[in-house]
């Protein structure tokens, strides 16, 4: 029984692997202008979203490293 399963399984797996080699010639032209437009549009979307992210990162870093408001008001009112 085990040899019969192996005799059926090996040709099925070997036959399914040939379809992977059939699509090799389709990608040799380098893509048309629509593909490059799509890739460029995706990069543009990422860059437009990166600008507000950098502004927010700058403001968070600035808030973390600036002195707190409580220490500024306490030091200003503590000395007369």
Phi and psi in radians as a Rosetta constraint file:
Dihedral C 1 N 2 CA 2 C 2 CIRCULARHARMONIC -1.167 0.35
Dihedral N 2 CA 2 C 2 N 3 CIRCULARHARMONIC -0.684 0.35
Dihedral C 2 N 3 CA 3 C 3 CIRCULARHARMONIC -1.200 0.35
Dihedral N 3 CA 3 C 3 N 4 CIRCULARHARMONIC -0.574 0.35
Dihedral C 3 N 4 CA 4 C 4 CIRCULARHARMONIC -1.176 0.35
Dihedral N 4 CA 4 C 4 N 5 CIRCULARHARMONIC -0.701 0.35
Dihedral C 4 N 5 CA 5 C 5 CIRCULARHARMONIC -1.124 0.35
Dihedral N 5 CA 5 C 5 N 6 CIRCULARHARMONIC -0.730 0.35
Dihedral C 5 N 6 CA 6 C 6 CIRCULARHARMONIC -1.160 0.35
Dihedral N 6 CA 6 C 6 N 7 CIRCULARHARMONIC -0.637 0.35
Dihedral C 6 N 7 CA 7 C 7 CIRCULARHARMONIC -1.174 0.35
Dihedral N 7 CA 7 C 7 N 8 CIRCULARHARMONIC -0.476 0.35
Dihedral C 7 N 8 CA 8 C 8 CIRCULARHARMONIC -1.526 0.35
Dihedral N 8 CA 8 C 8 N 9 CIRCULARHARMONIC -0.587 0.35
Dihedral C 8 N 9 CA 9 C 9 CIRCULARHARMONIC -1.291 0.35
Dihedral N 9 CA 9 C 9 N 10 CIRCULARHARMONIC -0.707 0.35
Dihedral C 9 N 10 CA 10 C 10 CIRCULARHARMONIC -1.095 0.35
Dihedral N 10 CA 10 C 10 N 11 CIRCULARHARMONIC -0.823 0.35
Dihedral C 10 N 11 CA 11 C 11 CIRCULARHARMONIC -1.157 0.35
Dihedral N 11 CA 11 C 11 N 12 CIRCULARHARMONIC -0.546 0.35
Dihedral C 11 N 12 CA 12 C 12 CIRCULARHARMONIC -1.186 0.35
Dihedral N 12 CA 12 C 12 N 13 CIRCULARHARMONIC -0.739 0.35
Dihedral C 12 N 13 CA 13 C 13 CIRCULARHARMONIC -1.220 0.35
Dihedral N 13 CA 13 C 13 N 14 CIRCULARHARMONIC -0.672 0.35
Dihedral C 13 N 14 CA 14 C 14 CIRCULARHARMONIC -1.182 0.35
Dihedral N 14 CA 14 C 14 N 15 CIRCULARHARMONIC -0.620 0.35
Dihedral C 14 N 15 CA 15 C 15 CIRCULARHARMONIC -1.257 0.35
Dihedral N 15 CA 15 C 15 N 16 CIRCULARHARMONIC -0.519 0.35
Dihedral C 15 N 16 CA 16 C 16 CIRCULARHARMONIC -1.378 0.35
Dihedral N 16 CA 16 C 16 N 17 CIRCULARHARMONIC -0.350 0.35
Dihedral C 16 N 17 CA 17 C 17 CIRCULARHARMONIC -1.352 0.35
Dihedral N 17 CA 17 C 17 N 18 CIRCULARHARMONIC -0.360 0.35
Dihedral C 17 N 18 CA 18 C 18 CIRCULARHARMONIC -1.243 0.35
Dihedral N 18 CA 18 C 18 N 19 CIRCULARHARMONIC -0.427 0.35
Dihedral C 18 N 19 CA 19 C 19 CIRCULARHARMONIC -1.229 0.35
Dihedral N 19 CA 19 C 19 N 20 CIRCULARHARMONIC -0.377 0.35
Dihedral C 19 N 20 CA 20 C 20 CIRCULARHARMONIC -1.237 0.35
Dihedral N 20 CA 20 C 20 N 21 CIRCULARHARMONIC -0.532 0.35
Dihedral C 20 N 21 CA 21 C 21 CIRCULARHARMONIC -1.455 0.35
Dihedral N 21 CA 21 C 21 N 22 CIRCULARHARMONIC -0.244 0.35
Dihedral C 21 N 22 CA 22 C 22 CIRCULARHARMONIC -1.285 0.35
Dihedral N 22 CA 22 C 22 N 23 CIRCULARHARMONIC -0.461 0.35
Dihedral C 22 N 23 CA 23 C 23 CIRCULARHARMONIC -1.598 0.35
Dihedral N 23 CA 23 C 23 N 24 CIRCULARHARMONIC 0.207 0.35
Dihedral C 23 N 24 CA 24 C 24 CIRCULARHARMONIC -1.226 0.35
Dihedral N 24 CA 24 C 24 N 25 CIRCULARHARMONIC -0.654 0.35
Dihedral C 24 N 25 CA 25 C 25 CIRCULARHARMONIC -1.352 0.35
Dihedral N 25 CA 25 C 25 N 26 CIRCULARHARMONIC -0.176 0.35
Dihedral C 25 N 26 CA 26 C 26 CIRCULARHARMONIC -1.331 0.35
Dihedral N 26 CA 26 C 26 N 27 CIRCULARHARMONIC -0.353 0.35
Dihedral C 26 N 27 CA 27 C 27 CIRCULARHARMONIC -1.825 0.35
Dihedral N 27 CA 27 C 27 N 28 CIRCULARHARMONIC 0.317 0.35
Dihedral C 27 N 28 CA 28 C 28 CIRCULARHARMONIC -1.570 0.35
Dihedral N 28 CA 28 C 28 N 29 CIRCULARHARMONIC -0.176 0.35
Dihedral C 28 N 29 CA 29 C 29 CIRCULARHARMONIC -1.479 0.35
Dihedral N 29 CA 29 C 29 N 30 CIRCULARHARMONIC -0.207 0.35
Dihedral C 29 N 30 CA 30 C 30 CIRCULARHARMONIC 1.557 0.35
Dihedral N 30 CA 30 C 30 N 31 CIRCULARHARMONIC 0.007 0.35
Dihedral C 30 N 31 CA 31 C 31 CIRCULARHARMONIC 1.533 0.35
Dihedral N 31 CA 31 C 31 N 32 CIRCULARHARMONIC 2.671 0.35
Dihedral C 31 N 32 CA 32 C 32 CIRCULARHARMONIC -1.563 0.35
Dihedral N 32 CA 32 C 32 N 33 CIRCULARHARMONIC -3.107 0.35
Dihedral C 32 N 33 CA 33 C 33 CIRCULARHARMONIC -1.167 0.35
Dihedral N 33 CA 33 C 33 N 34 CIRCULARHARMONIC -0.458 0.35
Dihedral C 33 N 34 CA 34 C 34 CIRCULARHARMONIC -1.184 0.35
Dihedral N 34 CA 34 C 34 N 35 CIRCULARHARMONIC -0.599 0.35
Dihedral C 34 N 35 CA 35 C 35 CIRCULARHARMONIC -1.159 0.35
Dihedral N 35 CA 35 C 35 N 36 CIRCULARHARMONIC -0.743 0.35
Dihedral C 35 N 36 CA 36 C 36 CIRCULARHARMONIC -1.196 0.35
Dihedral N 36 CA 36 C 36 N 37 CIRCULARHARMONIC -0.576 0.35
Dihedral C 36 N 37 CA 37 C 37 CIRCULARHARMONIC -1.143 0.35
Dihedral N 37 CA 37 C 37 N 38 CIRCULARHARMONIC -0.719 0.35
Dihedral C 37 N 38 CA 38 C 38 CIRCULARHARMONIC -1.133 0.35
Dihedral N 38 CA 38 C 38 N 39 CIRCULARHARMONIC -0.750 0.35
Dihedral C 38 N 39 CA 39 C 39 CIRCULARHARMONIC -1.129 0.35
Dihedral N 39 CA 39 C 39 N 40 CIRCULARHARMONIC -0.743 0.35
Dihedral C 39 N 40 CA 40 C 40 CIRCULARHARMONIC -1.112 0.35
Dihedral N 40 CA 40 C 40 N 41 CIRCULARHARMONIC -0.688 0.35
Dihedral C 40 N 41 CA 41 C 41 CIRCULARHARMONIC -1.133 0.35
Dihedral N 41 CA 41 C 41 N 42 CIRCULARHARMONIC -0.689 0.35
Dihedral C 41 N 42 CA 42 C 42 CIRCULARHARMONIC -1.113 0.35
Dihedral N 42 CA 42 C 42 N 43 CIRCULARHARMONIC -0.711 0.35
Dihedral C 42 N 43 CA 43 C 43 CIRCULARHARMONIC -1.151 0.35
Dihedral N 43 CA 43 C 43 N 44 CIRCULARHARMONIC -0.676 0.35
Dihedral C 43 N 44 CA 44 C 44 CIRCULARHARMONIC -1.103 0.35
Dihedral N 44 CA 44 C 44 N 45 CIRCULARHARMONIC -0.717 0.35
Dihedral C 44 N 45 CA 45 C 45 CIRCULARHARMONIC -1.108 0.35
Dihedral N 45 CA 45 C 45 N 46 CIRCULARHARMONIC -0.745 0.35
Dihedral C 45 N 46 CA 46 C 46 CIRCULARHARMONIC -1.134 0.35
Dihedral N 46 CA 46 C 46 N 47 CIRCULARHARMONIC -0.720 0.35
Dihedral C 46 N 47 CA 47 C 47 CIRCULARHARMONIC -1.184 0.35
Dihedral N 47 CA 47 C 47 N 48 CIRCULARHARMONIC -0.663 0.35
Dihedral C 47 N 48 CA 48 C 48 CIRCULARHARMONIC -1.165 0.35
Dihedral N 48 CA 48 C 48 N 49 CIRCULARHARMONIC -0.598 0.35
Dihedral C 48 N 49 CA 49 C 49 CIRCULARHARMONIC -1.351 0.35
Dihedral N 49 CA 49 C 49 N 50 CIRCULARHARMONIC -0.361 0.35
Dihedral C 49 N 50 CA 50 C 50 CIRCULARHARMONIC -1.312 0.35
Dihedral N 50 CA 50 C 50 N 51 CIRCULARHARMONIC -0.488 0.35
Dihedral C 50 N 51 CA 51 C 51 CIRCULARHARMONIC -1.109 0.35
Dihedral N 51 CA 51 C 51 N 52 CIRCULARHARMONIC -0.931 0.35
Dihedral C 51 N 52 CA 52 C 52 CIRCULARHARMONIC -1.115 0.35
Dihedral N 52 CA 52 C 52 N 53 CIRCULARHARMONIC -0.532 0.35
Dihedral C 52 N 53 CA 53 C 53 CIRCULARHARMONIC -1.146 0.35
Dihedral N 53 CA 53 C 53 N 54 CIRCULARHARMONIC -0.697 0.35
Dihedral C 53 N 54 CA 54 C 54 CIRCULARHARMONIC -1.184 0.35
Dihedral N 54 CA 54 C 54 N 55 CIRCULARHARMONIC -0.656 0.35
Dihedral C 54 N 55 CA 55 C 55 CIRCULARHARMONIC -1.121 0.35
Dihedral N 55 CA 55 C 55 N 56 CIRCULARHARMONIC -0.741 0.35
Dihedral C 55 N 56 CA 56 C 56 CIRCULARHARMONIC -1.189 0.35
Dihedral N 56 CA 56 C 56 N 57 CIRCULARHARMONIC -0.682 0.35
Dihedral C 56 N 57 CA 57 C 57 CIRCULARHARMONIC -1.103 0.35
Dihedral N 57 CA 57 C 57 N 58 CIRCULARHARMONIC -0.732 0.35
Dihedral C 57 N 58 CA 58 C 58 CIRCULARHARMONIC -1.079 0.35
Dihedral N 58 CA 58 C 58 N 59 CIRCULARHARMONIC -0.761 0.35
Dihedral C 58 N 59 CA 59 C 59 CIRCULARHARMONIC -1.199 0.35
Dihedral N 59 CA 59 C 59 N 60 CIRCULARHARMONIC -0.597 0.35
Dihedral C 59 N 60 CA 60 C 60 CIRCULARHARMONIC -1.196 0.35
Dihedral N 60 CA 60 C 60 N 61 CIRCULARHARMONIC -0.735 0.35
Dihedral C 60 N 61 CA 61 C 61 CIRCULARHARMONIC -1.146 0.35
Dihedral N 61 CA 61 C 61 N 62 CIRCULARHARMONIC -0.688 0.35
Dihedral C 61 N 62 CA 62 C 62 CIRCULARHARMONIC -1.115 0.35
Dihedral N 62 CA 62 C 62 N 63 CIRCULARHARMONIC -0.691 0.35
Dihedral C 62 N 63 CA 63 C 63 CIRCULARHARMONIC -1.225 0.35
Dihedral N 63 CA 63 C 63 N 64 CIRCULARHARMONIC -0.576 0.35
Dihedral C 63 N 64 CA 64 C 64 CIRCULARHARMONIC -1.245 0.35
Dihedral N 64 CA 64 C 64 N 65 CIRCULARHARMONIC -0.710 0.35
Dihedral C 64 N 65 CA 65 C 65 CIRCULARHARMONIC -1.629 0.35
Dihedral N 65 CA 65 C 65 N 66 CIRCULARHARMONIC -0.057 0.35
Dihedral C 65 N 66 CA 66 C 66 CIRCULARHARMONIC -1.509 0.35
Dihedral N 66 CA 66 C 66 N 67 CIRCULARHARMONIC 2.645 0.35
Dihedral C 66 N 67 CA 67 C 67 CIRCULARHARMONIC -1.174 0.35
Dihedral N 67 CA 67 C 67 N 68 CIRCULARHARMONIC 2.580 0.35
Dihedral C 67 N 68 CA 68 C 68 CIRCULARHARMONIC -1.240 0.35
Dihedral N 68 CA 68 C 68 N 69 CIRCULARHARMONIC 2.773 0.35
Dihedral C 68 N 69 CA 69 C 69 CIRCULARHARMONIC -1.222 0.35
Dihedral N 69 CA 69 C 69 N 70 CIRCULARHARMONIC -0.545 0.35
Dihedral C 69 N 70 CA 70 C 70 CIRCULARHARMONIC -1.138 0.35
Dihedral N 70 CA 70 C 70 N 71 CIRCULARHARMONIC -0.698 0.35
Dihedral C 70 N 71 CA 71 C 71 CIRCULARHARMONIC -1.251 0.35
Dihedral N 71 CA 71 C 71 N 72 CIRCULARHARMONIC -0.555 0.35
Dihedral C 71 N 72 CA 72 C 72 CIRCULARHARMONIC -1.222 0.35
Dihedral N 72 CA 72 C 72 N 73 CIRCULARHARMONIC -0.777 0.35
Dihedral C 72 N 73 CA 73 C 73 CIRCULARHARMONIC -1.240 0.35
Dihedral N 73 CA 73 C 73 N 74 CIRCULARHARMONIC -0.595 0.35
Dihedral C 73 N 74 CA 74 C 74 CIRCULARHARMONIC -1.222 0.35
Dihedral N 74 CA 74 C 74 N 75 CIRCULARHARMONIC -0.673 0.35
Dihedral C 74 N 75 CA 75 C 75 CIRCULARHARMONIC -1.282 0.35
Dihedral N 75 CA 75 C 75 N 76 CIRCULARHARMONIC -0.517 0.35
Dihedral C 75 N 76 CA 76 C 76 CIRCULARHARMONIC -1.319 0.35
Dihedral N 76 CA 76 C 76 N 77 CIRCULARHARMONIC -0.610 0.35
Dihedral C 76 N 77 CA 77 C 77 CIRCULARHARMONIC -1.618 0.35
Dihedral N 77 CA 77 C 77 N 78 CIRCULARHARMONIC -0.227 0.35
Dihedral C 77 N 78 CA 78 C 78 CIRCULARHARMONIC -1.307 0.35
Dihedral N 78 CA 78 C 78 N 79 CIRCULARHARMONIC -0.492 0.35
Dihedral C 78 N 79 CA 79 C 79 CIRCULARHARMONIC -1.903 0.35
Dihedral N 79 CA 79 C 79 N 80 CIRCULARHARMONIC 2.197 0.35
